[in-house]
Amino acid sequence: MKEALYYKKKGDKIQCVLCPKLCIIADNKRGNCSVRENREDKLYSLVYGKAISTQVDPIEKKPLFHFLPGSLAYSFGTVGCNMHCKHCQNYTISQAKPEDLPGIDLSPQQIVDDAIKKKCSSIAYTYTEPTIFYEYMIDTAKIAKKKGIKNVIVSNGFINPEPLKELCKYIDGANIDLKCFNDKFYKEITNAWLDPVLETLKILKENKVWLEITNLIIPGYNDNLKEIEKMCLWIHKNLGNDVPLHFTAFHPTYKMMNTSSTSSEILVKARDIAKKIGLNHVYIGNVFVEGGENTVCVKCGENVIERIGFSVEENKLKNGKCGCGEKIAGVWD
């Protein structure tokens, strides 16, 4: 347990200002995420140093395709989340409370030491929402940065600007889950809303954090092609054409067991829309589509990185450039 960052007094209660929910918390009560508790007018993180899952993953699993391809990421997370998505694939930990799953005692220093021991090039804050274990994440990231290990977040993007800007000093890459492009979906399916996520994307880009976006397409919920077009136009206008976009397939889980899996056809249509708008690097995941995970040179059309699943089969880039001389956007060393 550690005193939390980003809270203030609010009458006889305290208010957490870490995420846009701005929870007002009475004594001995917790915020919406279930892991931040008011104890005698101080807010505490109940998950500091309590990792619920640790694993060495290929960086492609995040997914990050333009960030040290073929390298290993030391991945960890805690229980809790500030969203309550009906389709969460990690709901057994994201919707759990600290007393339900106490986790493994691992200090930030121990995580960094283990990452070095296991020859990981980066540490990924993932599995659940890293915003809710902010103190644990930032302390780990500071140590990792000093040791030359890169830091990446896999996040829903639902965080306030001030803590995000501070975090940007220590992280090198991010994959943000842009779940849909309308508030109705966000409110009904995730218990959150869209605007803060869009603001997060802009802040990450402005602070030169390498950014990739995932959009999980769920049949009957966010598969409207006009809406997908609007999302791609927003990315084009606000983030530029070099931000990789991953369209991924939904498979029934949690509270959406009666929803169909996503067809490869809708993912291909979404990719075609994005590419027509001008986005340079658009991928298809969670279902096999020929060439759907390959990185292609914008200038000559050559496959510069070929992937199958999370495995890099061939990487033809030299110093981040295609054989034709074209520079491919990304973090390559």
N, C-alpha and C positions, 0 to 999 in steps of 0.2 A: 504494500500500500504506500502511495506517495501523494503528497499534496499536488493537486491539479493546477495546471496553468489555465488562464483565460476564464476567470469568473469574477463576479463583483457582488457587493451587498445590494439587496433589493428589499427594503423594509426590514422585517424580521426574518426574511429568507435570504437565500443567495441565488444568483442567476448565472448559469453557465453560458458563456459567450463563445464557445469553441465552434459550434455548428449553428446553422440558421434556425434551429428549433428553439434556441434561447430559453431552455428550460428554467423555470423558477422552482427552486427546490427547498422544501421545508426541512427542518432538522431531522436527521435520521431517515431521510427519504432520498431517492435516487432520480436521476434524469431519465429521459425516454430510452436511452441506450442501455440502462440497467447496470452500468459499470462505473458511474461517477456519483458519489454519495456526499451529502452534507452531514458533517459531523462537527457540531458546536461551532457553526459559522465558518467552517473551512470545507472546501470541496476536495475530495480525495479520489484518486484513481484506484479502483479495487483490483485492477489487472496488471499493474506495473510489475514487471519481472515474472509474470505468470503466462508463459507461452502455452497455448492449447495445442498447437501443431507446429512442428518444424520438419523441414524436408529440403533436400537438395534437388532442384528442378532445372531443366533446360530453360534458359531465358525465353525461348519461344513459347513456353506454356503460359506466360503471363497474360495475354500474348504481347511480346515486344519483338518485332521482326527487324527493326533497324537499330538495334542496340546490342552491340557485342554479340553478333550471331554465333551460335554454337557454343557459347559460354555457359557456365553454371551459376545459378542464383540460389543463395541460401534463403529459403522462404520461411516466414513464420507469421503467426497472428495470435490473437487472444479471443476469448469469448466476447460477444456483444456486437451491436450495430446500431447506427442511428437511422437506418431504414428498416422496413419490415416487409420486404418483397415477397409476394405470394409465390414467386417462382424461384426462390433462393435455392441454389444447389448445395450450399453449406449451412442450411438452416439449423442443423443439430448443434452447431457451435455459434453461429451468428445470433440466434434467438435464445441462446442459453444465458443464464446468470452465473456470476462467479462461483456461487455456492453449489451450483449444479455440476460444474466441471472445473475443479480447482486449478488444473493446468500443471505445468512443469516449472520449477524454480530455475529461471535462467536470467542472469543479469545481462545488461547491455554488453559488458566486457566479455562475458562468456559466449554470447552470440557471435561477436566479432572474432574471438579466438577460434571458435568452431568453424566459422566460415573460412578463415585462413587455413585451418587444418584440412578442410575438405576441398581446398583449391577453388573456391568460388570467387568469381570476379565481381559479384555484386551481392547485396542483401536486398531481398524483396519483402516489403511489408504488405501482407496479402492474406488470403483465406477468408478473413472477415474484413470489416472496414477499419483501415489504419487510423482514421481520424479519432476513433474512440479510445485508442491506446496511444494518443499523441505523445505523451511524456516519455513513454517507453521507446517509441519510435525515434523521437528526436535525440534522445540521449544515446541511443545505439548508432544513429546516423552520424553524430558528431565524432564518435570514436572511430567508426568505419572510415570516414573521410580522411582522418589523420593517418590511417593505415593504408590509404590508397585504394580502398574498396569502394566501389560505386554503390549508390542507394537508389532504389526504385520503389514506387508505390503503385499498387493496383487498387483503385479507389472508385467509389461512387461519386466523388467530386462534391459531396455535400458538406462543405466546410466554409467557415467565414473567412473573409479576405485577410484580416490581420494575422491569424495563426498560419494561414497558407503562405503568406509572403515570408514569414520567418522560416517556415519549413523549406521554402525554395532555396535557402542559403546552403542546404545540406543534401538535397536530393538531385539526382542527375537525370532521372527518367520517370515517366508516369504513363500508365494506361488507365484512362478514365472511361468508366461505363456510362455512356450516354444512352439511357434506357429507352428514350422515346423523344419526340419533339412536340409533346403537348402536356399541359398540366393535368388534364383529366386522367390520363394514364398514370402519371406520377402519383397523384393523390389517391387513386383507387387501388393501384397495384403495389406502390412502394411506401405510402404514408409520408411522402415528401413532395417537393415541387421543383420545377425545372430551372428557374432563373439562376439560383445559386450555382448550379452545375455549369451553366454557360459562362458565368463569371469566373469560375475556377479554371475553365479551359483557357480563357483569355489571360488570366494572371499567370498561369504556367507558361504560356507562349511568350508573354512579355518578359518573364524572368529567365528565359532561355533554358528552361527545363525541357529535355527531349520528350515529346508528347505523341502518344498514339491513342486512338479512340476505338472502343468496342461498342457495337450496337447489336444486341441480341434480338433477333426478330421472332416474335411470338404470333402464330397464326390467329387472326381475329382480334388482335389487340393493338399491335403497332406495325402491321404489315401493309398499311396503306401507302401506295407508291407515291402519291402526291405529297404525303407527309415526309416520306423518306427524301424526296426531292428537295423539300424545304430545308430539311436538316443538312443535306449536302451543300446547298446554296449558302447556308449560314456558315458552315465550315470553310467553304471557299472564300467567303467575304471576310470573315473574322480571324481565321487561322492560317490561311494560305493553302496552296495545293499540295505541299509536301508532307502534311500530317497524314500518316498512314491510318486508314479506316478499316476495321475488321467487322464484317458482317458475319454473325455466327448463328448457328442453328439452335433453337430451343428443343429440349426433350422433356417430357412430362416429369414433374417433381413437386414435392411439398404440397401446396394448396391448389396446384394446377395440374393434377394428375389426369384430369379429363380433357385437357387441351392437347391437340394434335402436335406432333413433331413438325418442325419447319421443313418444307420441301427445298431441295437444291434449286428448283426453278425460281422460287421467289428470291433466293439469295443471289442468283445470277442476274436477275432483273434489277435488283438493288445495286449490284456492282456496276452494271451497265449505265444506270442513271448517274452514279457517282463519277464514273469515268467520262461520261458525256459532259458533265458540268466542268470537268477539268481536274479532278483529284487524281494525283499521279500514282498513288500506291493504295490499291483497294484489294482486300483479301477476303476469302471465304473460309470459315472455320466450323468445327464441330460436325462436319459432314464432308465426304470426299467429293470434290469437283476437280477435274483434271486441270492442273496449273493454278488452282485457286489459292495456293500458299506461296507461289513463286514471286520473287521480286524481279521486276522487269525494268530495264533501262528506258527512261522516258524518251531518249533521243533515238536510239537505234532499234529498240524492241527486243534486245537480247535478254535471255534469262540470266541475271547476274547472281542470284541466289536461288537454288532449287531446294524445296523442302517436301518432305512427306511427313505429315503429322507434326510432331515437335522436333523432328530430326532434320538437320541441315545435310543434304546429300552432296551439294557442291556449292562452293562460294568462289565466284570468279572475280570478286572485287579486289583491286590493288589500291591500297591507301584510300579506300572509299570511292574509287572510280571504276567505271566500266572500261572494257578494253578500247572502246571508241573515244575515251577521254572524258566522258560525261561524269560529273560529280553526282553521286547519289546521296540524298539527304539522310543523315543518321549519325549515330555514335559508333564508330568502327574500331576504336582502340582506346 
